[in-house]
Amino acid sequence: MADLWTYRNPAWLEGGDLVGYQVHASDGDIGEVEEMADKDGHAGIVVETGHWIFGKKRLIPAGAILQVDHDDREVRISLSKDEVKGAGDHHPRIINEHSHRSAYADYFEDIPHVI
């Protein structure tokens, strides 16, 4: 079984980081990768969602990434817009706290198609 916080294909990172790439959910565009996240084996991307959820940021676990296209600078994820929205706000100052990471893990692990 794949891990929620591990990239399905580590080769995706060989082309450099994904900052600035457009992110596409299963039902449309959700924003742009603002930063790469990787703390204690918890890898993912932080997405600036733009206006569709009032400029909020969301942490998307690496296991939800389906495809990376370096030529077109795009990332495709297995989540819908509603699933991304339901993840809750990303708080960079508290993401390193175990309880905050656990809340994300609990949310995403209940979505069967994430990993």
Rosetta blueprint (number, residue, H / E / L):
1 M L
2 A L
3 D L
4 L L
5 W L
6 T L
7 Y L
8 R L
9 N L
10 P H
11 A H
12 W H
13 L H
14 E H
15 G H
16 G L
17 D L
18 L L
19 V L
20 G L
21 Y L
22 Q E
23 V E
24 H E
25 A E
26 S L
27 D L
28 G E
29 D E
30 I E
31 G E
32 E E
33 V E
34 E E
35 E E
36 M E
37 A E
38 D E
39 K E
40 D L
41 G L
42 H E
43 A E
44 G E
45 I E
46 V E
47 V E
48 E E
49 T L
50 G H
51 H H
52 W H
53 I H
54 F L
55 G L
56 K L
57 K E
58 R E
59 L E
60 I E
61 P E
62 A H
63 G H
64 A H
65 I E
66 L E
67 Q E
68 V E
69 D E
70 H L
71 D L
72 D L
73 R L
74 E E
75 V E
76 R E
77 I E
78 S L
79 L L
80 S L
81 K H
82 D H
83 E H
84 V H
85 K H
86 G L
87 A L
88 G L
89 D L
90 H L
91 H L
92 P L
93 R L
94 I L
95 I L
96 N L
97 E L
98 H H
99 S H
100 H H
101 R H
102 S H
103 A H
104 Y H
105 A H
106 D H
107 Y H
108 F H
109 E H
110 D L
111 I L
112 P L
113 H L
114 V L
115 I L
